[in-house]
């Protein structure tokens, strides 16, 4: 067994920027004067928001699953490639590890409300959406954004993080998602 393992197996490069996607669409809608124009625009663009939301949710699930995998199979290894360890003191002081997941969580409620307001039906979110968001937020908070995490043994898993799949099966799903460049496959990890 190797004495190091990657901090990120390759899923972060597949994650979309949720904030940017939402900002553009929300800004466009805010600048439209009439409800009918807003409704038509939203009926076309909500799928972009949904796609980006699901991509981010899958990324969070993938991060949790990868941590679960390495903690349970590589606990004695050093982590390689942790970008947060190279932060300067200024970057560390400005870093808010849960900011993005907090934004996604808060925006989800607005998104659901907007779907109703603009009469968009039949949008189904994964059953465990809130659980993934809450667990990922806890994960980031408990590990203080991974700024001082150098070894797998230092990674803290939230108490409520449980998977019924064996660790090797989890890794196989992660590998398949990376190979297919499709983070949504990570939502199948149970």
C-alpha positions as CSV (number, residue, x, y, z in Angstrom):
1,X,0.0,0.0,0.0
2,X,1.3,3.5,-0.9
3,X,2.2,5.9,1.9
4,X,0.3,8.7,0.3
5,X,-3.2,9.1,-1.2
6,X,-4.7,12.0,-3.2
7,X,-6.8,14.5,-1.3
8,X,-9.0,14.8,-4.4
9,X,-9.3,11.8,-6.7
10,X,-10.2,14.1,-9.6
11,X,-13.8,15.1,-8.8
12,X,-13.2,18.8,-8.1
13,X,-12.3,19.6,-11.8
14,X,-15.8,18.2,-12.8
15,X,-17.7,20.5,-10.4
16,X,-19.5,23.5,-11.9
17,X,-19.6,27.0,-10.3
18,X,-23.1,27.1,-8.8
19,X,-22.8,30.7,-7.7
20,X,-21.9,32.0,-11.2
21,X,-24.7,30.1,-12.9
22,X,-27.3,31.4,-10.4
23,X,-26.0,34.9,-10.4
24,X,-26.3,35.3,-14.2
25,X,-29.8,33.9,-14.3
26,X,-31.1,35.8,-11.2
27,X,-29.6,39.0,-12.5
28,X,-31.3,38.6,-15.9
29,X,-34.7,37.9,-14.3
30,X,-34.4,40.8,-11.9
31,X,-33.8,43.1,-14.9
32,X,-36.9,42.0,-16.8
33,X,-39.9,44.2,-16.3
34,X,-42.9,41.9,-17.0
35,X,-43.9,38.7,-15.4
36,X,-44.6,36.9,-18.7
37,X,-41.1,37.5,-19.9
38,X,-39.6,36.4,-16.6
39,X,-41.8,33.3,-16.7
40,X,-40.7,32.4,-20.3
41,X,-37.1,33.0,-19.5
42,X,-37.2,31.0,-16.2
43,X,-39.0,28.1,-18.0
44,X,-36.0,27.9,-20.3
45,X,-33.2,28.5,-17.8
46,X,-34.3,26.7,-14.6
47,X,-32.9,23.5,-16.1
48,X,-29.4,25.0,-16.1
49,X,-29.8,25.9,-12.4
50,X,-31.1,22.4,-11.7
51,X,-28.2,20.7,-13.6
52,X,-25.6,22.8,-11.8
53,X,-27.3,22.2,-8.4
54,X,-27.3,18.4,-9.0
55,X,-23.7,18.6,-10.1
56,X,-22.7,20.4,-6.9
57,X,-24.8,18.0,-4.8
58,X,-23.0,15.1,-6.4
59,X,-19.7,16.7,-5.8
60,X,-20.5,17.0,-2.1
61,X,-21.6,13.4,-2.0
62,X,-18.4,12.5,-3.8
63,X,-16.3,14.3,-1.2
64,X,-18.0,12.6,1.6
65,X,-17.7,9.2,-0.1
66,X,-14.0,9.7,-0.9
67,X,-13.3,10.7,2.7
68,X,-15.2,7.7,4.0
69,X,-13.2,5.5,1.6
70,X,-9.8,6.8,2.5
71,X,-10.5,6.9,6.3
72,X,-11.6,3.3,6.1
73,X,-8.9,1.9,3.8
74,X,-5.9,4.2,4.0
75,X,-5.9,5.6,7.5
76,X,-2.1,5.5,7.9
77,X,-1.4,7.5,4.7
78,X,-0.4,11.1,4.2
79,X,-2.6,13.2,2.0
80,X,-1.1,14.6,-1.2
81,X,-2.4,17.5,-3.1
82,X,-4.4,19.3,-0.4
83,X,-4.7,22.8,-1.8
84,X,-5.7,24.3,1.5
85,X,-2.3,23.5,3.1
86,X,-0.6,26.1,0.8
87,X,-2.9,29.0,1.9
88,X,-1.2,32.1,3.1
89,X,-2.1,33.5,6.5
90,X,-4.2,36.2,4.7
91,X,-6.1,33.5,2.7
92,X,-6.6,31.5,5.9
93,X,-8.1,34.5,7.6
94,X,-10.5,35.1,4.8
95,X,-11.5,31.5,4.2
96,X,-15.0,30.5,5.1
97,X,-15.1,26.7,4.5
98,X,-18.9,26.4,4.6
99,X,-19.8,29.5,2.6
100,X,-20.5,27.7,-0.7
101,X,-22.6,24.9,0.8
102,X,-24.4,27.5,2.9
103,X,-25.2,29.4,-0.3
104,X,-26.4,26.3,-2.1
105,X,-28.6,25.3,0.9
106,X,-30.2,28.8,1.2
107,X,-30.6,29.1,-2.5
108,X,-32.4,25.7,-2.7
109,X,-35.3,27.1,-0.8
110,X,-35.6,30.1,-3.1
111,X,-35.2,27.8,-6.1
112,X,-38.1,25.6,-4.9
113,X,-40.2,28.7,-4.3
114,X,-39.4,30.1,-7.8
115,X,-40.3,26.8,-9.4
116,X,-43.8,27.1,-7.8
117,X,-44.1,30.8,-8.6
118,X,-43.3,30.3,-12.3
119,X,-45.5,27.2,-12.5
120,X,-42.7,24.7,-13.2
121,X,-43.8,21.2,-12.1
122,X,-42.4,17.8,-12.0
123,X,-38.9,18.8,-10.7
124,X,-37.7,16.0,-8.4
125,X,-34.8,16.4,-6.1
126,X,-32.9,13.4,-4.8
127,X,-34.5,12.0,-1.7
128,X,-31.4,12.6,0.4
129,X,-30.7,16.2,-0.8
130,X,-31.0,17.8,2.7
131,X,-29.1,15.0,4.3
132,X,-26.2,15.4,1.9
133,X,-26.1,19.2,2.3
134,X,-26.2,19.0,6.1
135,X,-23.6,16.2,6.3
136,X,-21.2,18.0,3.9
137,X,-21.6,21.2,5.9
138,X,-20.7,19.4,9.1
139,X,-17.8,17.7,7.4
140,X,-16.3,21.0,6.3
141,X,-16.9,22.6,9.7
142,X,-15.5,19.7,11.7
143,X,-12.4,19.6,9.6
144,X,-12.0,23.4,9.6
145,X,-11.9,23.5,5.9
146,X,-8.9,21.1,5.8
147,X,-6.4,23.9,6.3
148,X,-4.3,21.8,8.7
149,X,-5.0,18.3,7.5
150,X,-1.9,16.5,6.3
151,X,-2.7,12.9,7.0
152,X,-5.8,10.7,6.5
153,X,-5.8,10.0,10.2
154,X,-6.6,13.7,10.8
155,X,-9.8,13.6,8.6
156,X,-12.9,13.7,10.8
157,X,-16.0,12.0,9.5
158,X,-19.3,13.4,10.8
159,X,-21.2,11.0,13.1
160,X,-24.2,10.9,10.8
161,X,-22.1,9.9,7.8
162,X,-23.0,6.3,7.0
163,X,-22.8,4.4,3.7
164,X,-24.2,0.9,3.3
165,X,-22.0,0.2,0.3
166,X,-18.6,-1.4,1.1
167,X,-15.6,1.1,0.7
168,X,-14.3,-0.7,-2.4
169,X,-17.7,-0.4,-4.1
170,X,-17.7,3.3,-3.3
171,X,-14.3,3.7,-4.9
172,X,-15.5,1.9,-8.0
173,X,-18.4,4.4,-8.3
174,X,-16.0,7.4,-7.8
175,X,-13.7,6.0,-10.5
176,X,-16.5,5.4,-12.9
177,X,-17.8,9.0,-12.4
178,X,-14.3,10.4,-13.0
179,X,-13.8,8.2,-16.1
180,X,-17.2,9.2,-17.5
181,X,-16.8,12.8,-16.4
182,X,-20.3,12.6,-14.8
183,X,-20.5,13.6,-11.2
184,X,-24.2,12.7,-11.1
185,X,-23.1,9.0,-10.8
186,X,-22.0,9.8,-7.3
187,X,-25.6,10.4,-6.2
188,X,-25.9,6.6,-6.6
189,X,-23.6,6.0,-3.6
190,X,-25.6,4.7,-0.8
